[in-house]
Amino acid sequence: MYERVITWATPVFFALIAIELLWGWRRRRISYRLNDAISSLGLGAMSQVAGVALRVLRIAIYVAVYERLAVVHWPANAWWALPGAVVFYDFCYYWHHRWMHEIAAAWAAHVVHHSSEDYNLSTALRQSSTGELLGWIPYVPMAIAGVPPALYAVALLVNLLYQYWIHTQQIGRLGWFDRVFASPSNHRVHHAVNDRYVDRNYGGILILWDRVFGTFEDECADEPPVYGTRAPLRSFNPLWANVEVYVRLARDSWRTRRWIDKVQVWVRRPGWHPADIAAPPPFSLREYRRFDPHVPRGVSVYAVVQFAIALGFTVHLLQLHAEAPAVEVAAYAAFVVAALVGVGGLLEARRSFAAIEYARHAAMFAFVVGLGRWFGTAPLGAPGAATLAMVAVLSAAGAWQAARSLTGAGSQMDAV
């Protein structure tokens, strides 16, 4: 059900992004950059690919707890059952969200969502590929309280879809609505790195939880939010975005001498360091600069085309994964991830990432010509195989041209 709903919702997401972009252009308040938006959308696509396996784990654990430990069973058909499940889920989500900001190992997954230095509807789709590994824990109380798995799944989707529209700068204050519900104004605060805004406004649907538990902060007109994280990602590579903090934690855990510190690195607040590990310089909002490397227009055009193709492949993968062999699904997922990594690297002006693109296009050509089909499909026939083979050839030519245009600028960036 999850994949079907997300697939149906995707055109709506993109339509709303187009509307937001046009409205911002009309108001001369454009909140999009091509590189950051493609990075956000690519991270969203990658999270859906990873979720093919990990969501099964989350639902399976919920069902197992529900069947073995539920103290009562909610009547699924009662008028209050679904609204109650949505509110219950939102309460658990508040603590889940707060937990992700207060425990380093959880922040390592959630940081992906905050790594954009822009704030727009594409940011809402910037999701972690590893969040499901621990993300089931805060919802165990729902299973123990007897919320049926079907209601839990619907509440999850309602909460997720609701939060899409609040990721925008184009909607201002909403009066009484801001006092009760999570809103664009409230959520802009949550994504900001300003001192007064950090670790505030965790609510998914209701902002009342923040008011009750002391984590609410109002958006102030005299201090506009500055978006991103206090340890900036400085990359458009979706794979690195998902592992960067894990790598940092693992490195600190390995280097520190005391065994207790090796554990504390993972469970203390993000940014905590053992005494024998040098801490990074303190964050300075005054010195904060967005990561925005310049690339030639040809690289941008290539990135847009290849991202659109990768997005189509992602939708296809989500549709076929339940029926296709696991090995083929894994290979297809690796192909999609490689596309997102290659495009992200080129948008950083790193010419070396063109090698990933050459390899990917060559693999696509060999697969189609050698087997006469694509992942999860019946034989394509000569016209279909020729079409995909031509796409691979033209894409390789585009990658070569993009890499050529980065000569000089690219070699400099590769040395960074």
Buried (B, 14 or more C-beta within 10 A) or exposed (E): EBBEBBBEBBEEBBEBBEEBBEBBEEEEEBBBBBBBBBBBBBBBBBBBBBBBBBBEBBBEBBBEBBEEEBEEEBEEEEEEBBEBBBBBBBBBBBBBBBBBBBBBBBBBBBBBBBBBBBBBBBBBBBBBBBBBBBBBBBBBBBBBBBBBBEBBBBBBBBBBBBBBBBBBBBBEEBEEBBBBBBBBBBBBBBBBBBEEBBEBBBBBBBBBBBBEEEBBBBBEEEBEBBBBBBBBBBBBBBBBBBBBBBEBBBEBBEBBEEEEBBEBBBEBEBEBBBEEBEEEEEBEEEEBEBBEBEBBEBBBBBBBBBBEBBBEBBBBBBBBBEEBEEEBBBBBBEBBBBBBBBBBBBBBBBBBBBEBBBBBBEBBBEBBEEEBBBBBBEEBEEEBBEEBBEBBBEBBEBBBBBBEBBEEBBEEBBEE
